[in-house]
């Protein structure tokens, strides 16, 4: 069995796979990725050097398959140590392409195979439908003894390796929420802080998609009159993926919730605390 790692993988995590050939859009996404990752610490090993080592191991396969396979496994272990190991529920992703997982519906990256509603917020990352998650190699079945016995659906999970840069980009993307702006009013307090007030019963959403297209754990029902503190003014939707959702995207806004806003996830729904 041969494993392939790809060096220099630019961000493709916000790109609809059907429009992969749009070079300008890909460049824009890559630039967003680099900006988001600029503050991330440079952790782990040098992926380019690792890929070179893997290529050398592959070249040895013709003359000494046993030794090269052992070296390949050692190098794969190095990748695991240099990046971050996460878990995905495989039926929620398109895994046909090596080096990436494309979300076929709203779902989660998790640090454990536990059910998402059982996991703390800092141990999971929401991934909207259509978002592509670059990985450092192949996804593969869960083989961790501590994870194998969690529940009967563990065998449908896969382990995925994220670079630290990919992690920071996805974490930042997941922190952004969306609102249908005609349902809200913006107010600025005397202290300069910004809040949004629900002028009608509405939704706080993890994606610009229509609320009836989102799963119950991807949206929060907001009663009329509710006040939510946000970081800065609501912003027009800039994500290329989100801008293609439907004809009414221009009436939506992106918001970042203030640190004092708390959400609680039940088995099927999110709640504003």
DRENLUM-304612 format. One line per 4 residues: number of its first residue (from 1); for each residue x, y, z of N, C-alpha, C. Coordinates in Angstrom, 1 decimal. Layout:
REM DRENLUM-304612
NUM) X,Y,Z,X,Y,Z,X,Y,Z | ...
//
This chain:
REM DRENLUM-304612
1) 0.9,-1.2,0.0,0.0,0.0,0.0,0.9,1.2,0.0 | 0.6,2.2,-0.9,1.4,3.4,-1.0,0.6,4.5,-0.5 | 1.2,5.4,0.2,0.5,6.7,0.7,1.2,7.8,0.0 | 0.4,8.8,-0.4,0.9,9.9,-1.2,0.6,11.2,-0.4
5) 1.6,12.0,-0.2,1.5,13.3,0.4,1.8,14.4,-0.6 | 1.0,15.5,-0.6,1.2,16.5,-1.6,1.8,17.8,-0.9 | 2.9,18.2,-1.4,3.5,19.4,-0.9,2.8,20.7,-1.5 | 3.0,21.8,-0.7,2.5,23.1,-1.2,1.0,23.2,-1.5
9) 0.2,22.5,-0.7,-1.2,22.5,-0.9,-1.8,23.8,-0.5 | -2.2,24.6,-1.4,-2.9,25.9,-1.1,-4.3,25.6,-0.5 | -4.9,26.7,0.1,-6.2,26.4,0.7,-7.2,26.2,-0.4 | -7.9,25.2,-0.3,-9.0,24.9,-1.2,-10.3,24.7,-0.4
13) -10.2,25.0,0.9,-11.3,24.8,1.9,-12.4,25.7,1.7 | -12.7,26.4,0.8,-13.9,27.2,0.7,-14.3,27.2,-0.8 | -13.9,26.2,-1.5,-14.1,26.2,-2.9,-15.1,25.1,-3.3 | -16.1,25.4,-4.1,-17.0,24.4,-4.6,-16.2,23.6,-5.6
17) -16.2,22.2,-5.5,-15.4,21.4,-6.4,-15.8,21.5,-7.8 | -17.0,21.9,-8.1,-17.5,22.0,-9.5,-16.9,23.2,-10.2 | -16.3,24.2,-9.4,-15.8,25.4,-10.0,-14.3,25.4,-9.7 | -13.7,24.3,-9.6,-12.3,24.2,-9.2,-11.3,24.9,-10.2
21) -11.8,25.0,-11.5,-10.9,25.6,-12.5,-10.9,27.1,-12.6 | -11.6,27.8,-11.7,-11.6,29.2,-11.7,-10.3,29.7,-11.0 | -9.3,30.0,-11.8,-8.0,30.3,-11.2,-8.1,31.5,-10.3 | -8.8,32.6,-10.7,-8.8,33.8,-9.9,-9.4,33.5,-8.5
25) -10.4,32.7,-8.5,-11.1,32.4,-7.3,-10.2,31.6,-6.4 | -9.5,30.6,-7.0,-8.5,29.8,-6.2,-7.5,30.7,-5.6 | -7.0,31.7,-6.4,-5.9,32.6,-5.8,-6.5,33.4,-4.7 | -7.7,33.8,-4.8,-8.3,34.6,-3.8,-8.4,33.8,-2.5
29) -8.9,32.6,-2.6,-9.0,31.7,-1.4,-7.7,31.5,-0.8 | -6.7,31.2,-1.6,-5.3,31.0,-1.1,-4.8,32.2,-0.3 | -5.1,33.4,-0.9,-4.7,34.6,-0.2,-5.4,34.8,1.2 | -6.7,34.5,1.2,-7.4,34.5,2.5,-6.8,33.5,3.5
33) -6.5,32.4,2.9,-5.9,31.3,3.8,-4.6,31.8,4.4 | -3.7,32.4,3.6,-2.4,32.9,4.1,-2.6,34.0,5.1 | -3.5,34.9,4.9,-3.8,35.9,5.8,-4.3,35.4,7.2 | -5.2,34.4,7.1,-5.7,33.8,8.3,-4.7,33.0,9.1
37) -3.7,32.5,8.3,-2.7,31.6,9.0,-1.4,32.4,9.4 | -1.4,33.7,9.0,-0.2,34.4,9.2,0.2,34.5,10.7 | -0.8,34.6,11.6,-0.5,34.7,13.0,-0.3,33.3,13.7 | -0.5,32.2,12.9,-0.4,30.9,13.5,1.1,30.5,13.7
41) 1.4,29.9,14.8,2.8,29.5,15.1,3.2,28.5,14.0 | 4.5,28.6,13.7,5.1,27.6,12.8,5.5,26.4,13.5 | 4.6,25.4,13.6,4.9,24.2,14.4,5.1,23.0,13.5 | 5.7,22.0,14.1,5.9,20.8,13.4,7.1,20.8,12.4
45) 7.2,19.7,11.7,8.3,19.5,10.8,8.1,20.2,9.4 | 9.1,20.1,8.6,9.1,20.6,7.3,8.4,19.6,6.3 | 7.2,20.0,5.8,6.5,19.1,5.0,7.2,18.8,3.7 | 7.8,19.8,3.1,8.5,19.6,1.8,9.7,18.6,2.0
49) 10.4,18.7,3.1,11.4,17.8,3.4,10.9,16.4,3.6 | 9.7,16.3,4.2,9.1,15.0,4.5,8.6,14.4,3.1 | 8.1,15.2,2.3,7.7,14.7,1.0,8.9,14.1,0.2 | 10.0,14.9,0.3,11.2,14.4,-0.4,11.6,13.0,0.2
53) 11.5,12.9,1.5,11.9,11.6,2.1,11.0,10.5,1.6 | 9.7,10.8,1.5,8.7,9.8,1.0,9.0,9.4,-0.4 | 9.4,10.4,-1.2,9.7,10.1,-2.6,10.9,9.2,-2.7 | 11.9,9.5,-1.8,13.1,8.6,-1.8,12.7,7.2,-1.4
57) 11.7,7.1,-0.4,11.2,5.8,0.0,10.5,5.1,-1.1 | 9.8,5.8,-1.9,9.1,5.2,-3.0,10.0,4.7,-4.1 | 11.1,5.5,-4.3,12.1,5.0,-5.2,12.8,3.8,-4.8 | 12.9,3.5,-3.5,13.5,2.3,-3.0,12.7,1.1,-3.2
61) 11.4,1.3,-3.4,10.4,0.2,-3.4,10.8,-0.9,-4.5 | 11.4,-0.5,-5.6,11.8,-1.4,-6.6,12.9,-2.4,-6.1 | 13.8,-1.9,-5.3,15.0,-2.7,-5.0,14.8,-3.3,-3.6 | 14.1,-2.7,-2.7,14.0,-3.2,-1.3,12.6,-2.8,-0.7
65) 11.6,-3.5,-1.1,10.2,-3.1,-0.7,10.0,-3.2,0.8 | 10.6,-4.1,1.5,10.5,-4.2,2.9,11.0,-3.0,3.7 | 12.2,-2.6,3.3,12.8,-1.5,4.0,12.1,-0.2,3.7 | 11.7,0.0,2.4,11.0,1.2,2.0,9.7,1.3,2.7
69) 9.0,0.2,2.8,7.7,0.2,3.5,7.8,0.7,5.0 | 8.8,0.1,5.6,9.1,0.5,7.0,9.4,2.0,7.1 | 10.2,2.5,6.2,10.6,3.9,6.2,9.3,4.8,6.0 | 8.5,4.3,5.0,7.2,5.0,4.7,6.4,5.2,6.0
73) 6.3,4.1,6.7,5.4,4.1,7.9,6.0,5.1,9.0 | 7.4,5.1,9.1,8.0,6.0,10.0,7.8,7.4,9.6 | 7.8,7.7,8.3,7.6,9.1,7.8,6.1,9.5,8.0 | 5.2,8.6,7.8,3.8,8.9,8.1,3.6,9.2,9.6
77) 4.3,8.5,10.4,4.2,8.8,11.9,4.7,10.2,12.1 | 5.7,10.6,11.4,6.3,12.0,11.6,5.2,13.0,11.2 | 4.5,12.7,10.1,3.4,13.7,9.7,2.4,13.8,10.8 | 2.0,12.7,11.4,1.0,12.7,12.5,1.5,13.6,13.6
81) 2.8,13.5,13.9,3.4,14.3,15.0,3.5,15.8,14.7 | 3.7,16.1,13.4,3.9,17.5,13.0,2.6,18.2,12.7 | 1.5,17.5,12.6,0.2,18.2,12.3,-0.7,17.9,13.5 | -2.0,17.9,13.2,-3.0,17.6,14.2,-3.9,16.5,13.7
85) -4.2,15.6,14.5,-5.1,14.5,14.2,-6.5,14.8,14.6 | -7.4,14.7,13.6,-8.8,14.9,13.9,-9.6,13.8,13.3 | -10.9,13.7,13.6,-11.8,12.7,13.1,-12.9,13.2,12.4 | -13.4,12.5,11.4,-14.6,12.9,10.6,-15.5,11.7,10.5
89) -16.8,12.1,10.3,-17.8,11.0,10.1,-17.8,10.9,8.6 | -17.3,9.8,8.1,-17.0,9.6,6.6,-18.3,9.8,5.7 | -19.5,9.3,6.1,-20.6,9.5,5.2,-21.0,11.0,5.0 | -20.4,11.9,5.8,-20.7,13.3,5.6,-19.7,14.0,4.6
93) -18.7,13.2,4.1,-17.7,13.8,3.2,-17.5,13.0,2.0 | -17.1,13.7,0.9,-16.6,13.1,-0.3,-15.1,12.9,-0.2 | -14.7,11.6,-0.2,-13.3,11.3,0.1,-12.6,10.7,-1.2 | -13.2,11.0,-2.3,-12.7,10.4,-3.6,-11.3,10.9,-4.0
97) -10.9,12.1,-3.5,-9.7,12.7,-3.9,-8.7,12.6,-2.8 | -7.5,12.1,-3.1,-6.4,12.0,-2.1,-6.0,13.4,-1.6 | -5.9,13.6,-0.3,-5.4,14.9,0.2,-6.5,15.9,0.4 | -7.8,15.5,0.4,-8.8,16.4,0.7,-10.1,15.7,1.0
101) -10.9,16.3,1.8,-12.2,15.8,2.2,-13.2,17.0,2.0 | -14.2,16.7,1.1,-15.2,17.8,0.8,-16.5,17.5,1.5 | -17.0,18.4,2.3,-18.2,18.2,3.1,-19.4,18.1,2.2 | -20.2,17.0,2.2,-21.4,16.9,1.4,-22.6,17.4,2.2
105) -22.4,17.8,3.4,-23.5,18.4,4.2,-22.8,19.1,5.4 | -23.5,19.9,6.1,-22.9,20.5,7.3,-22.5,19.4,8.3 | -21.3,19.5,8.8,-20.8,18.4,9.7,-19.7,19.0,10.6 | -18.9,18.1,11.2,-17.9,18.5,12.2,-16.6,17.8,11.9
109) -15.5,18.5,12.3,-14.2,17.9,12.5,-14.1,17.7,14.0 | -13.6,16.6,14.5,-13.7,16.3,16.0,-12.3,15.8,16.4 | -12.0,16.1,17.7,-10.8,15.5,18.2,-11.0,14.1,18.8 | -12.2,13.6,18.7,-12.5,12.3,19.2,-13.7,11.8,18.4
113) -14.0,10.5,18.4,-15.1,10.0,17.7,-16.4,10.1,18.5 | -16.4,10.7,19.6,-17.7,10.9,20.3,-18.7,11.7,19.5 | -20.0,11.6,19.8,-21.0,12.3,19.1,-20.7,13.8,19.3 | -21.0,14.6,18.3,-20.6,16.0,18.3,-21.3,16.8,19.5
117) -22.5,16.4,19.9,-23.1,17.1,21.0,-22.5,16.8,22.4 | -21.7,15.8,22.4,-21.0,15.4,23.6,-19.6,16.0,23.7 | -19.2,16.7,22.7,-17.8,17.3,22.7,-17.8,18.8,22.9 | -16.9,19.2,23.7,-16.7,20.7,24.0,-16.4,21.5,22.8
121) -16.8,22.7,22.8,-16.7,23.6,21.6,-15.2,23.7,21.1 | -14.3,23.7,22.0,-12.9,23.8,21.6,-12.3,22.5,21.1 | -13.1,21.5,21.0,-12.6,20.2,20.6,-13.3,19.7,19.3 | -14.0,20.7,18.6,-14.7,20.4,17.4,-14.7,21.7,16.5
125) -14.8,21.5,15.2,-14.9,22.6,14.3,-16.0,22.3,13.3 | -16.9,23.2,13.2,-18.0,23.1,12.2,-17.5,23.2,10.8 | -18.0,22.4,9.9,-17.6,22.5,8.5,-18.9,22.5,7.7 | -19.1,23.7,7.0,-20.3,23.9,6.2,-20.3,23.0,4.9
129) -21.5,22.7,4.4,-21.6,22.0,3.1,-20.8,22.6,2.0 | -20.0,21.8,1.3,-19.2,22.3,0.2,-17.8,22.8,0.6 | -17.5,22.9,1.9,-16.2,23.3,2.3,-15.2,22.1,2.1 | -14.1,22.4,1.5,-13.0,21.4,1.2,-12.0,21.5,2.3
133) -11.7,20.4,2.9,-10.7,20.3,4.0,-9.4,19.6,3.5 | -8.4,20.4,3.2,-7.1,19.8,2.8,-6.5,18.9,3.9 | -6.0,17.8,3.6,-5.4,16.9,4.6,-4.0,16.6,4.2 | -3.2,16.2,5.1,-1.8,15.9,4.9,-1.5,14.5,4.2
137) -2.6,13.8,3.9,-2.4,12.5,3.3,-3.7,11.8,3.2 | -3.7,10.5,3.1,-5.0,9.8,3.1,-5.7,9.8,4.4 | -7.0,9.8,4.4,-7.8,9.4,5.6,-7.8,7.9,5.7 | -7.9,7.4,7.0,-7.9,6.0,7.1,-8.7,5.6,8.3
141) -9.1,4.4,8.4,-10.0,3.9,9.5,-9.4,4.2,10.9 | -10.3,4.4,11.8,-9.9,4.6,13.2,-9.2,3.4,13.8 | -8.0,3.6,14.3,-7.3,2.4,14.9,-6.8,2.7,16.3 | -7.3,3.8,16.9,-6.9,4.1,18.3,-7.7,3.3,19.3
145) -7.0,2.6,20.2,-7.7,1.8,21.1,-8.8,2.6,22.0 | -8.4,3.8,22.3,-9.3,4.6,23.2,-10.6,5.0,22.4 | -10.5,5.0,21.1,-11.6,5.5,20.3,-12.5,4.3,19.8 | -11.9,3.2,19.7,-12.6,2.0,19.0,-13.9,1.6,19.8
149) -13.9,1.8,21.1,-15.1,1.3,21.8,-16.1,2.4,22.2 | -16.0,3.6,21.6,-16.9,4.7,22.0,-18.4,4.4,21.7 | -18.7,3.9,20.5,-20.0,3.6,20.1,-20.0,2.7,18.8 | -21.2,2.3,18.4,-21.2,1.3,17.3,-20.9,2.0,15.9
153) -20.8,3.3,15.8,-20.6,4.0,14.5,-19.2,4.4,14.4 | -18.3,4.0,15.3,-16.9,4.4,15.2,-16.3,4.0,13.8 | -16.7,2.8,13.4,-16.2,2.2,12.1,-16.5,3.1,10.9 | -17.5,4.0,11.1,-17.8,4.9,10.0,-17.0,6.2,10.1
157) -16.2,6.3,11.0,-15.3,7.5,11.2,-14.0,7.3,10.5 | -13.3,8.4,10.2,-12.0,8.3,9.6,-11.1,9.3,10.3 | -9.8,8.9,10.4,-8.8,9.8,10.9,-8.2,10.7,9.8 | -8.1,12.0,10.1,-7.5,12.9,9.1,-6.5,13.8,9.8
161) -5.4,14.0,9.0,-4.3,14.9,9.5,-4.4,16.3,8.9 | -4.5,17.3,9.8,-4.5,18.7,9.4,-3.2,19.4,9.7 | -2.8,20.1,8.8,-1.6,21.0,9.1,-2.1,22.1,10.0 | -1.2,22.6,10.8,-1.5,23.7,11.7,-2.2,24.9,11.0
165) -1.7,25.2,9.8,-2.2,26.3,9.0,-3.7,26.0,8.6 | -4.0,24.8,8.2,-5.3,24.4,7.8,-6.2,24.5,9.1 | -5.7,24.0,10.2,-6.5,24.1,11.4,-6.9,25.5,11.7 | -6.0,26.5,11.7,-6.3,27.8,12.0,-7.3,28.5,11.1
169) -7.1,28.1,9.8,-8.0,28.7,8.8,-9.5,28.2,9.0 | -9.6,26.9,9.2,-11.0,26.3,9.5,-11.6,26.8,10.8 | -10.7,27.0,11.8,-11.2,27.5,13.1,-11.8,28.9,12.9 | -11.0,29.7,12.1,-11.5,31.1,11.9,-12.8,31.1,11.1
173) -12.9,30.3,10.1,-14.0,30.2,9.2,-15.3,29.8,10.0 | -15.1,28.8,10.9,-16.2,28.3,11.7,-16.7,29.3,12.7 | -15.9,30.3,13.1,-16.2,31.3,14.1,-17.2,32.4,13.5 | -17.3,32.4,12.2,-18.2,33.3,11.5,-19.6,32.8,11.4
177) -20.6,33.7,11.7,-22.0,33.3,11.6,-22.7,34.2,10.6 | -23.9,33.9,10.2,-24.6,34.6,9.1,-26.0,34.9,9.6 | -26.5,36.1,9.2,-27.8,36.6,9.5,-28.5,37.1,8.3 | -29.8,37.0,8.2,-30.6,37.6,7.2,-30.9,39.0,7.6
181) -30.2,39.9,7.0,-30.1,41.3,7.6,-31.4,42.0,7.7 | -32.4,41.9,6.8,-33.7,42.6,7.0,-34.4,42.2,8.3 | -34.0,41.1,8.9,-34.6,40.7,10.2,-33.9,41.3,11.4 | -32.9,42.1,11.2,-32.1,42.6,12.3,-31.9,44.1,12.2
185) -31.6,44.7,13.4,-31.2,46.1,13.5,-29.8,46.1,14.2 | -29.0,47.1,13.9,-27.7,47.2,14.5,-27.7,48.4,15.4 | -27.2,48.2,16.6,-27.1,49.3,17.6,-25.7,49.4,18.1 | -25.2,50.6,18.4,-23.9,50.8,19.0,-24.1,51.5,20.3
189) -23.5,50.8,21.4,-23.7,51.4,22.7,-22.7,52.5,23.0 | -22.9,53.2,24.1,-22.1,54.3,24.5,-20.6,53.9,24.7 | -20.4,52.6,24.9,-19.0,52.2,25.1,-18.4,51.8,23.8 | -19.2,52.0,22.7,-18.6,51.6,21.3,-18.9,50.2,20.9
193) -19.4,49.4,21.8,-19.7,48.0,21.4,-20.9,47.9,20.5 | -20.9,46.9,19.6,-21.9,46.7,18.7,-22.8,45.5,19.1 | -24.1,45.7,18.9,-25.1,44.6,19.1,-26.0,44.5,18.0 | -26.6,43.4,17.7,-27.7,43.2,16.8,-28.9,42.8,17.5
197) -30.1,43.4,17.1,-31.3,43.1,17.7,-32.3,42.5,16.7 | -32.9,41.4,17.1,-33.8,40.7,16.2,-35.1,41.5,16.1 | -35.4,42.0,14.9,-36.7,42.7,14.6,-37.8,41.8,14.4 | -37.5,40.5,14.2,-38.5,39.5,14.0,-37.9,38.2,14.4
201) -38.8,37.2,14.6,-38.3,35.9,14.9,-37.4,35.4,13.7 | -36.2,35.0,13.9,-35.3,34.7,12.8,-34.2,33.7,13.3 | -33.2,33.5,12.5,-32.1,32.5,12.7,-30.7,33.1,12.7 | -29.9,32.6,13.6,-28.5,32.8,13.5,-27.9,31.5,12.9
205) -27.2,31.7,11.7,-26.9,30.5,10.9,-25.4,30.3,10.7 | -24.9,29.1,10.6,-23.5,28.8,10.3,-23.2,28.9,8.8 | -24.2,29.1,8.0,-24.0,29.2,6.6,-25.1,30.1,6.0 | -24.8,30.7,4.9,-25.8,31.6,4.2,-27.0,30.8,3.7
209) -26.9,29.5,3.6,-28.0,28.6,3.1,-29.3,29.0,3.7 | -30.4,28.7,3.0,-31.7,28.9,3.5,-31.9,28.1,4.8 | -32.5,28.7,5.8,-32.6,28.0,7.1,-33.2,26.6,7.0 | -34.2,26.4,6.0,-34.8,25.1,5.9,-33.9,24.0,5.3
213) -32.7,24.5,4.8,-31.7,23.6,4.2,-30.7,23.2,5.3 | -30.7,23.9,6.4,-29.6,23.6,7.4,-30.1,22.6,8.5 | -29.2,21.8,8.9,-29.6,20.9,10.0,-29.8,21.7,11.3 | -30.5,21.1,12.2,-30.9,21.8,13.4,-29.7,22.2,14.3
217) -28.6,21.6,14.1,-27.4,22.0,14.9,-26.5,23.0,14.1 | -27.1,23.5,13.0,-26.4,24.5,12.3,-27.0,25.9,12.3 | -28.0,26.0,13.2,-28.8,27.3,13.3,-29.3,27.4,14.7 | -29.6,28.7,15.0,-30.1,29.0,16.4,-31.3,29.8,16.2
221) -32.5,29.4,16.7,-33.7,30.2,16.6,-33.6,31.4,17.5 | -33.8,32.6,17.0,-33.7,33.8,17.8,-35.0,34.5,17.9 | -35.6,34.6,19.1,-36.9,35.2,19.2,-36.8,36.7,18.9 | -37.9,37.3,18.5,-38.0,38.8,18.3,-37.6,39.5,19.5
225) -36.8,40.6,19.4,-36.4,41.4,20.5,-35.1,41.0,21.1 | -34.5,39.8,20.8,-33.3,39.3,21.4,-32.1,40.2,20.9 | -31.2,40.4,21.9,-30.0,41.3,21.6,-28.8,40.4,21.7 | -27.9,40.5,20.7,-26.7,39.6,20.6,-25.5,40.6,20.4
229) -24.6,40.5,21.3,-23.3,41.3,21.1,-22.4,40.6,20.1 | -21.9,41.5,19.2,-21.0,41.0,18.1,-19.7,41.8,18.1 | -18.8,41.3,17.4,-17.5,42.0,17.2,-17.5,42.9,16.0 | -17.7,44.2,16.1,-17.7,45.0,15.0,-19.1,45.0,14.2
233) -19.1,45.8,13.2,-20.4,45.9,12.4,-20.6,44.6,11.5 | -21.8,44.2,11.3,-22.1,43.1,10.4,-21.5,43.4,9.0 | -20.9,42.4,8.4,-20.1,42.6,7.1,-20.8,41.9,6.0 | -20.7,42.5,4.7,-21.2,41.7,3.6,-20.5,40.4,3.4
237) -21.2,39.4,2.9,-20.7,38.1,2.7,-19.6,38.1,1.7 | -18.4,37.6,2.0,-17.2,37.6,1.2,-16.8,36.2,0.7 | -17.2,35.2,1.5,-16.7,33.9,1.1,-17.3,33.5,-0.3 | -16.4,33.1,-1.2,-16.8,32.7,-2.6,-17.8,31.6,-2.5
241) -17.6,30.6,-1.6,-18.6,29.5,-1.5,-19.9,30.0,-1.1 | -20.0,30.8,0.0,-21.2,31.3,0.5,-22.0,32.2,-0.5 | -21.2,32.9,-1.3,-21.8,33.9,-2.2,-22.6,33.2,-3.3 | -22.3,31.9,-3.5,-23.0,31.1,-4.6,-24.2,30.3,-4.0
245) -24.5,30.5,-2.8,-25.6,29.6,-2.2,-26.9,29.8,-2.9 | -27.4,31.1,-3.1,-28.7,31.3,-3.6,-28.8,32.8,-4.0 | -29.9,33.3,-4.6,-30.0,34.6,-5.1,-30.1,35.7,-4.1 | -30.3,35.3,-2.8,-30.5,36.3,-1.8,-29.3,36.5,-0.8
249) -28.2,36.0,-1.2,-27.0,36.2,-0.4,-26.7,37.6,-0.1 | -27.0,38.5,-1.0,-26.6,39.9,-0.8,-27.4,40.5,0.4 | -28.5,39.9,0.8,-29.3,40.4,1.9,-28.8,39.8,3.2 | -27.8,39.0,3.2,-27.2,38.4,4.4,-26.0,39.2,4.8
253) -25.6,39.0,6.1,-24.4,39.6,6.6,-23.6,38.6,7.5 | -22.3,38.7,7.5,-21.5,37.9,8.3,-21.2,38.6,9.6 | -21.3,37.9,10.7,-21.0,38.4,12.1,-20.1,37.5,12.9 | -19.3,38.1,13.7,-18.5,37.4,14.7,-19.1,37.6,16.1
257) -19.5,36.6,16.8,-20.1,36.7,18.1,-19.1,37.2,19.1 | -19.5,38.0,20.0,-18.6,38.4,21.1,-18.3,37.3,22.0 | -17.3,37.4,22.8,-16.8,36.3,23.7,-17.9,36.0,24.7 | -18.7,37.0,25.1,-19.7,36.7,26.1,-20.9,36.0,25.6
261) -21.0,35.7,24.3,-22.2,35.0,23.8,-21.9,33.5,23.9 | -22.8,32.8,24.5,-22.6,31.3,24.7,-23.7,30.5,24.0 | -23.2,29.5,23.3,-24.1,28.6,22.6,-24.0,27.2,23.3 | -25.1,26.5,23.4,-25.1,25.2,23.9,-25.7,24.2,22.9
265) -25.0,23.1,22.6,-25.5,22.1,21.7,-26.1,20.9,22.3 | -27.4,20.7,22.0,-28.1,19.6,22.5,-27.9,18.4,21.5 | -28.6,17.4,21.6,-28.4,16.2,20.7,-28.8,16.6,19.2 | -29.8,17.5,19.0,-30.2,17.9,17.7,-30.2,19.3,17.4
269) -30.0,20.2,18.4,-30.2,21.6,18.2,-29.1,22.4,19.0 | -29.0,23.7,18.5,-28.1,24.6,19.2,-29.0,25.6,19.9 | -28.6,26.1,21.1,-29.3,27.0,21.9,-28.5,28.2,22.3 | -29.1,29.4,22.3,-28.4,30.6,22.8,-28.6,30.7,24.3
273) -27.5,30.8,25.0,-27.5,30.8,26.4,-27.5,32.2,27.0
//
